Amino acid sequence: MTEKILFIVFAALAVAGGIGTITRKNVVHALLVLVFVFLNVAAIFFLTQAYFLAVVQILVYAGAIMVLFVFVIMLLNLRTFEQEEQTHRRQRWIALALSILVLAEFVIVLAGITFTSARGGFTPEVISAAGDGTKVFGDAFFNNMLLPFEVASVVLLVAMVGAIILVKREKTAGATTRVWEPGERPTPEALEEEV
Amino acid sequence: MSDPVAQLIFLIIKAIVMPVLIILIVAFAIFFERKFAGFFAGRVGPTYLGPWGSLQSFGDIFKLISKEDLIPAKSDKPVFKLAPYIAFVPVFLVMAVIPFGPVGGEANLFGYRFDYVIASFDAGLVLFLAMGAMAVYGVVLGGWSSNSNYSLLGGLRAGAQMISYELAMGFSAAGVMLMAGSMSLIDIVDGQAGNFWDWYWIPQIVGGLVFFVASIAELNRTPFDLAEAEQELVAGHLTEYSGMRWGMFYFAEYVNLVVVSMIVSTLYLGGWRAPLEVLDFIPGPIWLFLKICFLIFVYMWVRWTIIRYRYNQLMSIGWKVLLPLSIANLLVTAVVISAVN
């Protein structure tokens, strides 16, 4: 009973946070609310006694990915979405149609699910018999799911290398870095040239 | 009284007593920091309030509380107000998973079983890493919301630094996970049963040193305190903060110091275990306390001895020295363990 009440509380907070994320004009506020959503999802994982998954949810999503998002947005000093809104006006109707499609999919998949039917094979009893939740995860990853796991890591590696290649600035041919003599003071024009 | 009721009462008592004790340790850690700063610089440090100046921290707290709460007009007010709490809360959460005595076993208190840990949790070490990652938000958002260049630069530096050193920290902690065969801090302490040469600091000496250096960076202390390098950035992310909001950041830093000392002693120095088995009659919390005091002293010693690194030095230490070392340590540990088994 307590679990059900807590689940409803955290789920409601997560949904509220999700709505908050897409309605904030300020980018950093939107990201903060999204972190709040991740924390609530982690709390739901805690309720199902998947402690490792809950903590990894915080570590990876809230701790690593969102910090990088915040970082980039702070570097660019973006404050509001207003400019973007003007440029992407035509996409609005396509986005609406697509999101209705996704919503319909979710409703169809989730319609038949109740609290008990959503339970898979890993009940708390099974997990405590196997040792702890972390061990169950490890077994699943490195025995039954080894191929998808490796494929996912290769895909991530490709994405990483791709990101590095895309943002790496090629040096123009013949350009050399200027060596400054000790005590020499750069003039504004010289600095402008170097940039 | 049935056992679940007794466990609930114990839980509430532990959840109240432990933060209060740590706050007391923090108050004296701040005092000793100032005293040691004085000694290392050939001064005497605070002397006026209380015997030997020992009540200085309480004077500081009253001063901070009575100061005016100043919020810059052009700051992002909700985030500016929220940031100190974000810095503060994750640090306290980690306390719940650190064992300060034996867990499980026979009934040991009035016929009930008293576990010397608030939450027995199978991924405690990962929780510590995750909460370290969450604490970045406090610093970064504090710097951003102040809407000042010094603050923004300080926040960015702190963010970049914490992200880079977290990797080395996680990899070196993974060596301990392999040795103990578990991510639970309780199991890690159990794996170090015996005398002080059975602790993980000998087989994991490389990982331990990497973890220690990375933890200094996580704590934002000299030589890695570039986020608030006062010669360049006034006070970095703290520039616009005053009064108790500043106090909360400062306080969170010291609570983090105590918590990280607890984690380092749990991972590498046997946690609550006595250095020799014949000394087991002295209770675990006392040994943990002594180890915390020792580690806090080492952190202060480093802080007041080594000067601050430049930003590029900081980055090259993190990525070119600590990260390869910690990965090598993890590989060697994994190979040795699988060879032994």
Boltz contact constraints between the chains, C-beta under 6 A:
constraints:
  - contact:
      token1: [A, 51]
      token2: [B, 121]
      max_distance: 6.0
  - contact:
      token1: [A, 51]
      token2: [B, 122]
      max_distance: 6.0
  - contact:
      token1: [A, 51]
      token2: [B, 123]
      max_distance: 6.0
  - contact:
      token1: [A, 52]
      token2: [B, 123]
      max_distance: 6.0
  - contact:
      token1: [A, 55]
      token2: [B, 123]
      max_distance: 6.0
  - contact:
      token1: [A, 55]
      token2: [B, 126]
      max_distance: 6.0
  - contact:
      token1: [A, 55]
      token2: [B, 127]
      max_distance: 6.0
  - contact:
      token1: [A, 55]
      token2: [B, 130]
      max_distance: 6.0
  - contact:
      token1: [A, 58]
      token2: [B, 130]
      max_distance: 6.0
  - contact:
      token1: [A, 59]
      token2: [B, 129]
      max_distance: 6.0
  - contact:
      token1: [A, 59]
      token2: [B, 130]
      max_distance: 6.0
  - contact:
      token1: [A, 59]
      token2: [B, 133]
      max_distance: 6.0
  - contact:
      token1: [A, 63]
      token2: [B, 130]
      max_distance: 6.0
  - contact:
      token1: [A, 63]
      token2: [B, 133]
      max_distance: 6.0
  - contact:
      token1: [A, 63]
      token2: [B, 134]
      max_distance: 6.0
  - contact:
      token1: [A, 67]
      token2: [B, 136]
      max_distance: 6.0
  - contact:
      token1: [A, 70]
      token2: [B, 140]
      max_distance: 6.0
  - contact:
      token1: [A, 71]
      token2: [B, 159]
      max_distance: 6.0
  - contact:
      token1: [A, 74]
      token2: [B, 144]
      max_distance: 6.0
  - contact:
      token1: [A, 132]
      token2: [B, 122]
      max_distance: 6.0
  - contact:
      token1: [A, 133]
      token2: [B, 122]
      max_distance: 6.0
  - contact:
      token1: [A, 134]
      token2: [B, 122]
      max_distance: 6.0
  - contact:
      token1: [A, 134]
      token2: [B, 123]
      max_distance: 6.0
  - contact:
      token1: [A, 134]
      token2: [B, 183]
      max_distance: 6.0
